[in-house]
Amino acid sequence: MKHLREFLADLTTQAWTRLSVIAPAWLRTVVPVAWGSASSWLLTHVTWQPVVDLVAAVDPLVLAGAATAVWYAVARWAEPHLTDWVTRLVLGSAQVPAYDAVAVKSPDGPVAGPGSIAADGTPVAVLIVNEDVIVDAGQA
């Protein structure tokens, strides 16, 4: 029975840890989509003629996608200047999702990742900075 309790406690801890990693990413996807959908719905109810003509000429799904893309782009641009509560309101979470380092498949052959060796025998280090992956050979 003791082992079962330890196993369940460990499983619960892993689940909460995984949720704490996934939740910001999920929120930062769902909330901007909700805002984009709401803004596209609002655009369909505007009575100003130029907006009415634009909305009539565009497919509703394209309008929703464009509104979401614009919402997200503006929110990400403004994010460094916003307070945490405003960021949570417009993006869903003030916490930027963090992901574990993963191996990157190299088109030249073996998998490149932290501690990997390139085809020429050089150690490879992978650094992820603000969603950009920088592969730096020779400095593992």
C-alpha positions in Angstrom: 0.0 0.0 0.0 2.9 2.3 0.8 4.3 1.9 -2.7 0.9 2.7 -4.2 0.7 5.9 -2.2 4.2 6.9 -3.3 3.4 6.1 -6.9 0.2 8.1 -6.8 1.9 11.0 -5.1 4.6 11.0 -7.7 2.1 10.8 -10.5 0.1 13.7 -9.1 3.3 15.8 -8.8 4.2 15.0 -12.4 0.7 15.9 -13.6 0.8 19.3 -11.8 4.3 20.0 -13.1 3.2 19.2 -16.6 0.1 21.3 -16.2 2.1 24.3 -15.0 4.2 24.0 -18.2 1.3 23.5 -20.6 -1.2 26.0 -19.0 0.5 29.2 -20.1 0.9 28.0 -23.7 -2.7 26.9 -23.8 -4.0 30.1 -22.3 -1.8 32.2 -24.7 -3.4 30.3 -27.6 -7.0 30.2 -26.5 -7.5 33.8 -25.1 -6.2 35.6 -28.2 -8.4 33.4 -30.4 -11.4 34.3 -28.2 -10.5 38.0 -28.5 -10.1 37.7 -32.2 -13.4 35.9 -32.6 -15.1 38.5 -30.4 -13.6 41.4 -32.4 -14.6 39.8 -35.8 -18.1 39.3 -34.4 -18.1 43.0 -33.4 -16.9 44.0 -36.8 -20.0 42.3 -38.3 -22.2 44.5 -36.2 -20.6 47.8 -37.1 -22.8 50.2 -39.1 -20.0 52.4 -40.5 -20.3 51.8 -44.3 -16.6 51.2 -45.1 -16.4 48.5 -42.4 -19.7 47.0 -43.7 -18.4 46.8 -47.2 -15.1 45.2 -46.0 -17.0 42.6 -43.9 -19.4 41.8 -46.7 -16.5 41.2 -49.1 -14.6 38.9 -46.8 -15.4 35.3 -45.8 -16.3 35.1 -42.0 -13.5 32.6 -41.3 -10.9 34.7 -43.0 -12.2 37.7 -41.0 -11.9 35.8 -37.8 -8.4 34.6 -38.6 -7.3 38.0 -39.6 -8.8 39.6 -36.5 -7.0 37.0 -34.3 -3.7 37.5 -36.1 -3.9 41.3 -35.7 -5.0 41.0 -32.1 -2.1 38.7 -31.3 0.5 40.7 -33.2 -0.5 44.0 -31.5 -0.7 42.3 -28.1 2.8 40.8 -28.5 4.2 44.1 -29.7 2.7 45.9 -26.7 3.4 43.2 -24.1 6.7 44.6 -22.8 4.9 47.9 -22.0 1.8 46.3 -20.3 1.3 45.5 -16.7 0.9 41.8 -15.8 -2.9 42.0 -15.3 -3.4 43.7 -18.7 -1.1 41.0 -20.3 -3.3 38.3 -18.7 -6.4 40.0 -20.0 -5.2 40.3 -23.6 -3.0 37.2 -23.9 -4.3 34.9 -21.2 -1.1 34.7 -19.2 1.8 37.0 -18.2 4.1 34.0 -18.1 5.8 33.2 -21.4 5.7 29.4 -22.0 9.0 27.7 -21.3 9.8 24.4 -23.0 12.4 21.8 -22.2 15.4 21.7 -24.6 14.7 19.1 -27.2 16.9 17.5 -29.8 16.8 19.1 -33.2 17.0 16.8 -36.3 19.9 17.7 -38.5 19.4 17.3 -42.3 23.1 16.2 -42.4 22.6 13.1 -40.4 22.5 12.5 -36.6 20.4 14.3 -34.2 21.9 17.6 -32.9 21.1 18.6 -29.4 22.8 19.4 -26.1 25.8 17.1 -25.8 25.5 15.8 -29.3 28.3 15.4 -31.8 28.1 16.9 -35.3 29.0 14.8 -38.4 32.5 16.3 -38.3 33.0 15.3 -34.7 32.5 18.7 -33.2 30.4 19.0 -30.0 27.0 20.8 -30.6 25.3 23.1 -28.1 21.7 24.2 -28.7 20.6 27.5 -27.2 16.9 28.6 -27.3 16.4 32.3 -26.8 13.0 33.9 -27.2 11.7 31.1 -29.4 14.7 31.3 -31.7 17.0 28.2 -31.9 20.7 29.0 -32.2 22.9 26.1 -32.9 26.5 26.8 -31.9 29.0 24.1 -32.9 32.2 23.8 -30.9 31.0 25.2 -27.6 29.1 22.3 -25.9 
